[in-house]
Amino acid sequence: MDWKFFLLVAGGGAVGSLLRACLGYIFRFWLPWPTLLVNILGAFFIGICLKHWEQSGESEIFRAFWIVGLCGGFTTFSTFGLDALNFLKSAQWLNATAYISLNLFGTLLSILIGFRFYAWINP
């Protein structure tokens, strides 16, 4: 890895973080649920990017910007953890269970759907 890799990770991360902030602002009245939306959308996009990277033979530069940078900056595990803890601390057991389950299983399912979506648009 050279300096270009790290520069592209930083650039992609900046774009992803800005996109996440915009979605968070747009859906700010539904906190903390925008984090779930961001994580599921990011997982879907990471599925598409990963499948493309695997099948196209793109360079490590593609992975640096799109997968590590943009998707890494867009999704947010730490905010998910904080939101889940807040639900648990306030004894909102149903919300905590739904939020944790939807983040975990929703992102896994979104990655698989992203794989299949990529295969569907690129037969």
ChimeraX attribute file (.defattr): number of C-alpha atoms within 10 A of each C-alpha:
attribute: neighborCount
match mode: 1-to-1
recipient: residues
	/A:1	8
	/A:2	7
	/A:3	8
	/A:4	12
	/A:5	18
	/A:6	16
	/A:7	15
	/A:8	20
	/A:9	25
	/A:10	18
	/A:11	18
	/A:12	23
	/A:13	24
	/A:14	17
	/A:15	19
	/A:16	22
	/A:17	20
	/A:18	15
	/A:19	17
	/A:20	23
	/A:21	16
	/A:22	12
	/A:23	16
	/A:24	19
	/A:25	13
	/A:26	11
	/A:27	15
	/A:28	13
	/A:29	10
	/A:30	11
	/A:31	12
	/A:32	19
	/A:33	16
	/A:34	20
	/A:35	25
	/A:36	24
	/A:37	20
	/A:38	22
	/A:39	25
	/A:40	23
	/A:41	20
	/A:42	26
	/A:43	25
	/A:44	23
	/A:45	23
	/A:46	26
	/A:47	25
	/A:48	22
	/A:49	21
	/A:50	19
	/A:51	19
	/A:52	18
	/A:53	17
	/A:54	11
	/A:55	11
	/A:56	9
	/A:57	9
	/A:58	11
	/A:59	10
	/A:60	11
	/A:61	18
	/A:62	19
	/A:63	22
	/A:64	24
	/A:65	24
	/A:66	24
	/A:67	23
	/A:68	21
	/A:69	25
	/A:70	27
	/A:71	29
	/A:72	23
	/A:73	23
	/A:74	25
	/A:75	25
	/A:76	17
	/A:77	13
	/A:78	10
	/A:79	13
	/A:80	20
	/A:81	12
	/A:82	12
	/A:83	20
	/A:84	21
	/A:85	15
	/A:86	14
	/A:87	19
	/A:88	15
	/A:89	11
	/A:90	9
	/A:91	11
	/A:92	13
	/A:93	13
	/A:94	11
	/A:95	13
	/A:96	19
	/A:97	14
	/A:98	12
	/A:99	20
	/A:100	19
	/A:101	12
	/A:102	17
	/A:103	22
	/A:104	14
	/A:105	12
	/A:106	20
	/A:107	23
	/A:108	16
	/A:109	17
	/A:110	22
	/A:111	24
	/A:112	18
	/A:113	17
	/A:114	23
	/A:115	20
	/A:116	15
	/A:117	17
	/A:118	18
	/A:119	14
	/A:120	9
	/A:121	7
	/A:122	9
	/A:123	5
